[in-house]
Amino acid sequence: MQENANQVEHPFLPYLVPPEEVKLPSGRTVQIPKCYYCFKPWFYAIPFGAYGHKEVLDIGEPVFAELAILRVLQKSGWDGVWVDSSRRRFRTAWPDTAENCCELRDGPAKFFNSIRRADGRRGGCFDVFAWNGGDYLFVEAKRRRKEKIRKGQREWLEAALNTKCKPESFLVFEWDVDDQTNAC
């Protein structure tokens, strides 16, 4: 996160685990903060369409992991979006409707676009982009034991670090569901 007199810590600090070591395309490695969190699965009828094989989680409302992370950040005073790289949209909610999509404005747009220009590609950004004043946080949601940081994400991360972002502006959010059998 960038330094700011009004800095608000992100709410995942209590869930930090040892950092994730990421090998960048240039060959250098970087330590990215990492946390682990266990969600409850949504056991009721799903009131919206599926998005591939995404797990629906219960945080008092049915959401995907990216939106669960965004909701926690919003409750802690951050603003942000789910960066849906697959459909090239910024989202604040689901289902896939115009009112659940948005455009970035002002400082966040300028910051995000500076990384996009440095990266030279559209995809690869971490799943959630959040901001609070001049502080920025990129969070990548990874299902425990099922997903890893992909090549495009390593390229995005390196471009961001080359534009003066610090490793602390990123978070690998490893998650799982407590379905009574998997012992979160």
CORTA-V777003 format. One record per backbone hydrogen bond with DSSP energy under -1.0 kcal/mol. NH is the residue of the N-H (numbers start at 1). CO is the residue of the C=O. E is the energy in kcal/mol with one decimal. If there is no record, write none. Layout:
nh-><NH,NH>
co-><CO,CO>
e-><E,E>
//
This chain:
nh-><7,13,15,16,17,20,22,24,27,30,32,35,36,37,39,42,54,57,58,59,63,68,69,70,71,72,73,74,75,77,78,79,81,82,83,84,84,85,89,91,92,93,97,100,101,102,109,110,111,112,113,114,115,116,117,118,119,120,128,129,130,131,132,135,137,138,139,140,142,144,146,147,154,155,156,157,158,159,160,161,162,164,165,169,170,171,172,173,174,175,176,178,179>
co-><4,10,12,13,34,32,30,28,24,22,20,172,15,174,176,56,51,63,40,61,57,64,65,66,67,68,69,70,71,74,73,131,129,91,127,82,89,83,84,82,100,100,95,97,98,90,105,106,107,108,109,110,111,112,113,114,115,116,139,81,137,79,135,132,130,169,128,171,173,175,143,143,150,151,152,153,154,155,156,157,158,161,160,166,167,138,33,140,35,142,37,39,177>
e-><-1.8,-1.2,-1.9,-1.6,-2.7,-2.9,-2.9,-3.1,-2.2,-2.1,-3.0,-2.4,-2.0,-2.1,-3.0,-2.4,-1.7,-3.8,-3.2,-1.9,-2.0,-2.1,-2.5,-2.0,-2.6,-1.9,-2.2,-2.7,-2.3,-1.7,-2.4,-2.8,-2.3,-3.1,-3.6,-1.2,-2.3,-1.6,-2.0,-2.7,-2.5,-1.1,-1.9,-1.2,-1.5,-2.1,-1.3,-2.4,-2.8,-2.8,-2.8,-1.6,-1.3,-2.2,-2.5,-1.7,-2.5,-2.5,-2.6,-2.3,-3.0,-3.0,-2.1,-2.0,-2.6,-2.8,-2.7,-2.9,-2.5,-3.6,-2.1,-1.7,-2.0,-2.2,-2.2,-2.7,-2.3,-2.3,-2.6,-2.6,-2.1,-1.1,-2.1,-2.5,-1.6,-1.9,-2.6,-3.3,-2.5,-2.3,-1.4,-2.7,-1.1>
//
